[in-house]
């Protein structure tokens, strides 16, 4: 059955279902960022994209900091440790805005990945107030989720 041959009501339902399943958040072109967005804020109208930061664990700093100890998976923890940096020395460039809204009004933030060997880490802050991160591992040409962690709330 071809899409064009469907009756208008069925076609409308199919389109609505497709939007519902895929979400309508802005897309960035980064596979991992877009994947996290589809899970934490699939229906947002804006998205801020900064840079994921992994911090050294023995420092007291801002709450909800992503650090190697945030992960239970030992391999993810080791990979994260290889990219950890002191939070005081970390620059925070202005995030890029995707979709509508402004830097001040957008409540969805998914940061660009930090790569360490076969791992990638993506941090986020969702419109529901959750601050968290995903650890991905490359498997062939695909990335699979190794672990999702909640770091705190805003």
C-alpha positions as CSV (number, residue, x, y, z in Angstrom):
1,X,0.0,0.0,0.0
2,X,1.4,3.4,-1.0
3,X,1.3,6.4,1.3
4,X,-0.4,8.5,-1.3
5,X,-3.2,6.0,-1.8
6,X,-4.3,6.1,1.8
7,X,-7.5,7.8,2.6
8,X,-7.0,11.4,4.0
9,X,-8.1,10.4,7.5
10,X,-5.7,7.5,7.7
11,X,-2.9,9.5,6.2
12,X,-3.4,12.2,8.8
13,X,-3.4,9.6,11.6
14,X,-0.3,8.1,10.2
15,X,1.5,11.5,10.1
16,X,0.3,12.4,13.6
17,X,1.5,9.0,14.9
18,X,4.9,9.5,13.2
19,X,5.3,12.9,14.9
20,X,4.3,11.5,18.2
21,X,6.7,8.6,18.0
22,X,9.7,10.6,16.7
23,X,9.0,13.8,18.7
24,X,9.3,17.3,17.3
25,X,12.4,18.7,19.1
26,X,14.9,20.5,17.0
27,X,17.6,18.3,15.5
28,X,21.3,19.2,15.6
29,X,22.9,16.7,13.2
30,X,24.9,15.1,16.0
31,X,23.7,11.5,16.4
32,X,24.4,11.3,20.1
33,X,23.0,14.7,21.0
34,X,19.8,14.0,19.0
35,X,19.4,10.6,20.6
36,X,19.6,12.1,24.1
37,X,17.1,14.8,23.1
38,X,14.7,12.2,21.8
39,X,14.8,10.5,25.2
40,X,14.8,13.5,27.6
41,X,12.9,16.2,25.8
42,X,11.2,14.8,22.6
43,X,8.6,17.6,22.4
44,X,10.7,20.7,23.1
45,X,10.7,23.7,20.8
46,X,14.2,24.7,21.6
47,X,17.5,23.2,22.5
48,X,20.8,24.6,23.9
49,X,24.0,22.7,22.9
50,X,27.1,23.4,24.9
51,X,30.0,21.1,25.6
52,X,30.0,18.1,28.0
53,X,32.5,18.5,30.8
54,X,33.9,15.7,33.0
55,X,35.4,16.8,36.3
56,X,38.1,15.5,38.6
57,X,36.3,13.7,41.5
58,X,38.2,14.9,44.6
59,X,37.2,18.5,44.2
60,X,34.3,20.3,45.8
61,X,32.5,22.3,43.2
62,X,29.1,23.1,41.9
63,X,26.4,20.4,42.6
64,X,25.5,17.8,40.1
65,X,28.9,17.7,38.5
66,X,29.6,14.9,36.1
67,X,32.7,13.0,37.2
68,X,34.1,9.5,36.7
69,X,32.5,8.3,39.9
70,X,29.1,9.1,38.5
71,X,29.2,5.9,36.5
72,X,28.9,2.3,37.9
73,X,30.3,0.6,34.8
74,X,34.0,0.3,35.5
75,X,35.0,0.7,31.8
76,X,32.9,3.9,31.5
77,X,34.4,5.2,34.7
78,X,37.9,4.6,33.4
79,X,37.2,6.2,30.1
80,X,35.6,9.2,31.9
81,X,38.6,9.5,34.2
82,X,40.9,9.9,31.1
83,X,39.0,13.0,30.1
84,X,38.5,14.6,33.6
85,X,39.6,18.1,34.2
86,X,39.5,20.6,37.2
87,X,36.3,22.5,37.2
88,X,37.9,25.8,38.1
89,X,40.0,25.8,34.9
90,X,37.2,24.8,32.5
91,X,36.0,27.4,30.0
92,X,32.2,27.6,29.3
93,X,31.6,28.9,25.8
94,X,28.2,30.3,24.9
95,X,25.8,27.4,24.0
96,X,24.3,27.2,20.5
97,X,20.5,27.6,20.2
98,X,18.5,25.3,18.0
99,X,14.8,25.8,17.3
100,X,12.8,28.7,18.6
101,X,13.2,30.7,21.9
102,X,16.2,32.3,23.4
103,X,19.2,31.4,25.5
104,X,17.4,32.7,28.5
105,X,14.1,30.9,27.9
106,X,15.2,27.5,26.7
107,X,15.0,24.9,29.4
108,X,16.5,21.9,27.4
109,X,20.2,21.6,27.3
110,X,22.1,18.6,25.8
111,X,25.8,19.0,25.6
112,X,28.0,17.8,22.7
113,X,29.8,14.6,23.4
114,X,33.2,14.1,25.0
115,X,35.0,11.1,23.4
116,X,37.4,8.8,25.1
117,X,38.5,5.8,23.0
118,X,35.3,3.8,22.3
119,X,33.2,5.8,24.8
120,X,31.3,9.0,24.5
121,X,29.7,11.0,27.3
122,X,26.7,13.4,26.8
123,X,25.4,15.5,29.7
124,X,22.0,17.1,29.8
125,X,19.5,19.2,31.7
126,X,15.9,18.4,30.9
127,X,12.8,20.6,31.1
128,X,11.6,18.4,34.0
129,X,14.5,19.6,36.0
130,X,16.7,16.5,35.8
131,X,20.5,16.9,35.3
132,X,22.1,13.8,34.1
133,X,24.4,12.1,31.6
134,X,24.6,9.2,29.2
135,X,27.6,7.0,28.6
136,X,27.7,5.5,25.1
137,X,30.0,2.8,23.7
138,X,30.8,2.4,20.0
139,X,29.8,-1.1,18.7
140,X,30.8,-1.3,15.0
141,X,29.3,1.8,13.4
142,X,26.6,2.2,16.1
143,X,26.6,3.8,19.6
144,X,24.8,1.9,22.3
145,X,23.9,3.3,25.7
146,X,26.0,1.7,28.4
147,X,24.6,3.8,31.3
148,X,22.3,6.6,32.1
149,X,22.9,8.6,35.4
150,X,21.0,11.2,37.2
151,X,23.3,13.8,38.8
152,X,20.8,16.1,40.4
153,X,17.9,18.5,39.8
154,X,17.6,22.2,39.1
